[in-house]
Amino acid sequence: MILQEGPGWRLARDSLRGEFNILVGGEGWAFELTSPEWKEFVDLLSTLEAQHSALKDQLMAEEAIELELDRGVWWGCLAGDCQSWSLAIVLTPEEGRGVEGFWPAPTAAALVAAVRTLG
């Protein structure tokens, strides 16, 4: 099992757990993902972070930005300013369970950095 965690977030991957082998969590909550859902989740977060990085230098200190991305079964929203941001996600598959998650700033950036290492 691979486990990473920090204040307000945690990630775990356990290949022996069967279909739902990746755990993603926040402060007091968690959900499990399949490997294909995880790959799409990683892609969603990477895209949102890249979009923020491309735009943050154009923002004035007092400006805020909200980036939304709807990709397949995932929806994500990165909201913040040029320095920090929060992250909200929703999984809505055609069948089965759906999930929602939210990480406030600066927890969101720490989670995304950890997701990159597990990729």
N, C-alpha and C positions, 0 to 999 in steps of 0.2 A: 504494500500500500504506500502511495505517495501522499503525504499530507503537508499542506502549507497553510499557515494562518497568521493573521495579524489582528489588530484592534478593529472589530466590526466586520471581518470577513474570514472565510475559510474555503479551501479547496481540497478535495481528496479524490484520488483515483485508485480504484481497487479492481484489477482485472478479474479477480475471482468472484465478484459480486453478480455476474450475469449481465442481463440486459441494461440495467440502470447502474452503471459502474463509475459514474462521476458525480460527486457531491459538490454543490455550490451553495455557500451560505452567507448570511449576513448576521446582524446582531439579533440573536435569539431565534433564528429561523434558517431553514435549508431546504433544498430540493435536489432530486437526483435526475441526471440526464443520461440518455443513451450516447454511444460514441458519435453517431451522425449528428445528434442534437448539439453535442459539445463542439464539434467542428464548425457548425453553423454559428454557435454562440461566440466562439473565438473570432470568426470572420466578422461578425457584427461589431464586436468590441474593437477589433483592430481598425475597421473602417471608420467608426465614430471617432476614435482617438486620432487617426490620421487626418480626418476632416478638421478636428479641433486644432491640431498642430499647424495645419495649413492656414487657418484663419486667425489664430490667436495674436499674431503680430500686427494684424490690422485693427485690433480692438483697442479702444482707448481704455484707460484704467477703470473708469466708471461704467463701461459698457458690459452688458451681459449678452450671452448667446445661448440659443437652444437649438440643438441639432437632433432631428428625428430621422430614423431610418427604419423602413419597413422592408424586411428581406425574408421572403418565404414564410415560414411559421413564426419568425421572430420580429418583434418590434423593439426598438431601443431609443432612448432619449438621453442625450448628454446635455446638461444644463449648467452653466456657470459663467465664469469670466476668463480673462487671459491667464489667470494664475491657478484656479482650482475649479472643480466641477463635480456634480453629482451624476449618478447614473441610474436610470430606471429601465427595466426590461420586462417584456411579456412574451411568453411562449403560448401560441394558440394552434396546436396541431388539429388536423381534421378529425382525428379520433383520439381518445384517451385523455389523460390529464393535461391541464394547462398550468402554467406557473407564472408568478410575478415576483420581481425582486427589485430592491432599491438599496443603493449605497450612497450615503451623503459624502460631501467633500470633507476631508481629503481621502477618506476610505476608498472611494471609487478608483482613484488613480493607483492606489496600492494594489487593489484587486486586479486591475487591468495589467499591471506590471507582473503580477504573479501568474496570471493567465498566459501571458507571453512565454513564461518559462515552462509551463506544462504543455502549451500548444498542442 
